[in-house]
Amino acid sequence: MSDYWWVASILMTLASLFVLWPLLRPAPTDWQKSDPNRADNIHLFEQQKQDMQADLAAGNLSETEYAERQAELERGLLEDLKNQQAGPKIKNRGAYLLLLTALLTPLSGWFLYTEWGAGNGMQQRQNMLATRAIMQSSESMEQLLVELQANLQEHPNNPEGWFILANYLLQNQLLEESLQAFQLAKQYAVEGSPERASILGNYAQALFVIDGAFSERVSLAINEAINANPNDVSALSLLGIQAYEAENFSDAIRFWEQALAASSSGEGAESLATGIRNARQQLAQQQSGMEVGPVIELTVRLANGLQVPTNPEAVLFVYARPVGQAMPLLATRLDPSTLPLRLQLNNTMALLPDTNLADYTELEVVAHIAKAGTPPQINGDLVGQVNSVSVAAQEVVDLVINRIVSGQ
């Protein structure tokens, strides 16, 4: 039990004691004096008893007669006192009402708190703290996954835990399991909360990665995320990609600039800035009547078991070069935390003037996560490449980062 519930229990107990106090306090010692009828009856009884004792001493009553009259006198007194108890019996009903109120006070308080108060939020906070404790104590991703799944099965009201699990499963290509975890994160997140809005945006992004296109369910998820938060970075990024693919570059710039204003450095700001630059170049060419030329469309992702470096200097380079050569023709610089992602390589990304993709039949495409943030590959960097990509094929290339650089 949390400290909150200990304090709440003590306060509810005190509230019940205030209600019960009239029943628990001792009765006043002068209760006889407080009832004049009772005192008169007792006084009359004592007077009659003294008169009978005088008659017995004078010989006016026999022992048998004295005993009978005394018994009758006592019965009369008891009957009078019994009749006077009628008033207190009515008061006992009030005592029962007080007792019932004392019992209902903590129960009603608990019920109202759980139904209309912040009971759900309190429970989610406890589960969230448990999740973060697991993340801090786990020595490996495998241990984290096992312990997190066990904790979520026991305490499912934990949107943050489901969100973390969903992203881990997505990175490891467990797509259906990832979607189920995202849906549970949505289910348990408080309606209208910033947390739920963020989950909706990431859910839309996950659907886009899985479907590989702007399917109906992806569009619905984007709309839901935008309705929850018009400045959601993930949803705005997707809208920018959709506009870019439709060659509506002005809308792409607008969406990405809005996303960039709402993002932090750790949320793909570099990737958004690169996308804005590319969209502006494309828009300028479009407005001047220039041909954009062929493009190489890629999806870039990490292989199972590999993780994005945590150091802030890490950079993702994606480039295309002639087969068997080292010098790139086209290149772009992105934030590795945005993986998995989808992008296009085209003539606007050329490193040398007059470079034209149409002049090449096949190219080699490479994705390189540089820990130090510089192009040369060093030990510990992550690399993936596709050795032969047809420029004219216009197919989406699946570029998987699956190798750790060593021996450099």
N, C-alpha and C positions, 0 to 999 in steps of 0.2 A: 504493500500500500504506500502511495506517495505521501510526502509531507502535507500536501494540500488536503488529502482525505482525512489524515489524522486531525488536522486543525478543524476541518468541517465537522467531523464526528464530535469533537469536544464542544463546539459551538451549538450543535443541534441537541446534545445532551443537556447543556446549560439551559437552552430554551425550554426543553421538556421539564426541567426541574422548576423553572419559574411557574409553569402551569400547574405542577403538582404540589407546590409549596403549601397552598391552603389545606391540602389533605394530609401533608406530612408533618406540619407543625403541631406541637402538643396543644390539647384543649385547655382553656383557661381554668385555673384552680377554683375560681369563685362561681362555677357554673350554677350552683344551687341559688346563690344570691341573685344571679341574673334572671331567675324565673320565679316571680312572686307567688304564683299559684302552687308551684311545687313546695315552696317554703311554708305556705299556709296549711297545705295538706299534712305536711310532716308535723307542724306545730300542733294541729288539731289531734293528730294521732297520739302525740306525746301527752296531751292534756287528758284525752279520754283514757289512756292507759293509766295515768296517775289516779284518775277518779275510780277506776276499777280496782286498783291496788288499795285505795282507801276503803272501798266497800268490802273487799276481802278481809282487810284487817279488822273492820267493825263487825264482821260476821254477817253482813248483809248478802254476801255471795259465798257459795260453796266453792271448793277447789275445782269441781267439775264444771260449774257454771263459769268460773273465772277463765278456765282454759278454753271453753267454747267461745266465750265472748272475745278473748284475746285473739283466737284464730280468725274469727269473723272480722275483727278490727283490722288485722294484718292483711286479710284478703281484700278488704275494701281499699286499704292504702295502696296495695299493689295494683288493683284495678284502676285507681285514679292515676297512678304514675304511668301505667300502660297507655291510658287514653292520652296523656300529655306527650307521649312519644310520637303521636301522629304527625306533628309538625316536623320533627327531625327526619322522619321517613321521607317526607317530600324533599328535604334538603339532600338526602342521599342520592336522589336522581341527579342533582347538580354535580355531586361527587363523581358519579359514573361519567357524566359528560366531560368533566375535567380530565378524568383518566383517559377517555377516548381521544380528547384533544392532544394530550401529552404523547400518545402513541402515534397519532396522525401527523404531528408537527414534523418530526424528522423524515417520515416516509414521504409526505407531500413535498417537502423541500428537495429530497433526492429525486423524486419523479419530475418535478418542474425543472430542475437543473439539467437532467439528462435529456428531457424533451425539448426545452426551449433555451436552455443556457448553453454554456461552452463545454459541456461534458464530452462531446465528440472531439472537439479540438484538444481537450486535455488528454484524451486517450491517444490521439494521433501524435501529440508531442512526446508522450512517454515512449511510443513505438519508434518515433523518429530518433530519440536519444539512444534507444537500444540498437537501432541500425548503425548509427555512427560509432557506437562502442564496438560493434562487430567489425566495422571497417578499420578501426584503429588497431584492434587486437589480431586481426587475421594476418598470417605470415605469407600467404600466397593467394592468388586469385581463385584457385580451386577451393581452398578453405573458406574464403569469403563467400563463394557461390553456395557451398553446402550449408554454411551457417545461416546465410541470409534466407535461403529457401526454407529452411526449417523454422526460422523465426516468423516468416510470413505465413506459413501454414498455421502456426499457433496464434499469431496476432495479425490477421489480414488487414485490419484497419490502419494501413500504413502506406499512403500514396508515395512518399519519398522512397521507401524500400522497393516498391513495385517499379518505380521509375528507374532506379539504379539497376535493378535486375533486367528490365526491358532493354536498356542500352547495352548492357554486357552481352545479352543474348543476341542482339542485333549485330554487334561487332564480331561475334563468333558465328554468324550466318545461321543461327537457329531462329529462322524468320517467324514461323507460326507461333513458337513459344514466346518470342519477343512481342508479337502483337497481342497475345493473351495478357502478358504482363502490363503492357501499355493500357489495355482496356480496363484492367483492375485498378491501375493507378488513376485513370479517369473516374472510375466508379466511386472510389473512396475519397477522392479530393473534394473539398468543400466547394459547393456550387458558388461561383462568383469570386473565388479567391484567386490571387495572383499565381499561386502554386498550380491550380487547375489550368489556368490560361497557358502557363508555360508547358504543362504536360500535353495540352492539346496541340500546341505548335510542334513539339517534338514528335508527337504521334503522326501528324501529317507528313513530317519529314521522313519518318520511318516507312510509312506507306509508299512514299515516292521512291525511296531506295529499293523497296521490295518489288513494286510494280514496274519501275523503270520508265514510267511515263505518267502524264497527268490524267490518270484514270478517273472515273466518276467518284470513287470513294476518296481518292486523293483530293479532288476539288471540294468535296463535301467537308473533309477534315480541315482544309485550309479555311473555308468559310466559317466553320465553327470556331477555329482558333482566332480569326480576325474579329469575330463578333465578341469573343471573350476579352480580347485585348487588341485594339487596332494597331498597336506598336509592337506586336510579337515579332521578334527577330526571325525566328524560323519560318513563320508563315509569310512574312514579307520577302524573305530570301527566295522562297519557292515561287511567289508571284513574280518576282524579278526574273527568275529562270524561265518561267512560262512565257513572259513577255519577250524575253531575249530570243527564245527559240522561235517565236512567231515573228521575229524581226521587228517587233514594236519596241525599238531601243529607247525611245523617250520614256515610255512607261517603266521599262526595266531600270533606267537610271532613277526614276522617281521612287520606285519601290526600294531599291537598294540604298539610296540615300536616306530614306526614312528608317530603314533597318540599321544603317550605320550610326545614325544619331541615337538610336535606342540601345545599341550594343556596347559592350565593354571590350577591352583588348583581348580578352579570353574567349570571345564569342564569334570569332571569324571576322574581326574587323579588317584584317589584312586582305582576306578573301573578298569581302564586299568591296573594298577600295579597288582591288584589281578588276573585279567585275564592272565597276562603274567606269574605270578607265577604258576597258575594252568596249563597253556599250557606247561610250562617247566617240571612240574612234569609228565604230561601226555606223553610228548616227551621222558622223561627219562624211563618211564615204557615201552613205545612202543619200544624204542631201546634195552631195556634189555629183551624184550619178556614177560614182566609181563602182566597179564590180568587187564584191567581197571575195569571190573565188571559192575554191573548195575548202572544206573543213574536215577535221578529224575529231569525231565525237567520242568522249571517253567517260567511263565510270571508274573511279579510283577508290580502292578499299584496302584494308589491312587483312592479311591472312589470319586464320585462327591462331590464337596464342600470342600474337604480337600486339604490343601496346604502344600508343603514342608517347614519345618522351615527355616527361613532365617539366623539363626546364623551359623557361619562357623564350629562350633564344632559338628554339627549334623552328625550322621552316620547311615547308613542302615545296619542292621544285618539280614541275611537270614540264617535260620538253620532248621535242621530236628532232631526230637527226638522221642523216643518211645512214643506211645500213652499213655497219662496220667502221663508221667514223666516230670521233669523239666530240667534234664541235656541233652544238645544237643549232638548228635552223630557227626553231620557234621555242619559246619558253614562257612560263608564267610562274609567279611566286604566290603561294597560298599559305593559309594557316592549317597545320596538320590536325588541329582539334576539330575541324569541320568534316573530317572523314567519317563515313564514306560520302563521296560527292560526285557530281556530274559536271563536265565542262566541255568546251570546244577549243581546239587549237586551230588558228587560222592565220592569215597573212598579217593581221594587225599585231600579232605577237612576234613578228620576225625580228631577229637580233641584228640583221644586216639589211641595208636598203636594197630594193629591187628583188628581194626574196619572194618567190611565188610558188605556192604548193603545187600548182598545176604543172610545174616543170618536173615533178618527181612522180614516179610510179609507186614506189614503196619507201616507207620510212620506218625507223625504229623509234618507239615511244618509251619513255622512262619516267618513273616516279621516284623521287629521292627525298626522304625525310632527313634533313641535315641537322644534327644536334647542335652544332655550333652556329648554324644559320648562314653558312657559306657554301658555294657550289661544290668545291672539291670533296670527294667522298673520303671519310675517315672511319676508323674502327668504331663500331657501335651504331653507325648510321643504318637506316633501313631503306632497302631498294627493291624495286620491282620493275620489270620491263617486258615488252612484247617485241620480239625481234623483227617481225615483218608485218606491217600494216599497209594495206592497199589504200592509196589516197582516193582512188575513184570509187571504191566500194560503197562509201557512205553508210557504213555499218557502225554500230556502237561497239567500241573496243573495251573489253573488261580488263583493266590494268590492276593487277593484284600486287601489293607490296608484300613480298614473301621471303626476303633474304636480309640477314644481318651482315654488314660489311665487316670483314676481318682480314688481317694480314696486310693492311695498308701501311 
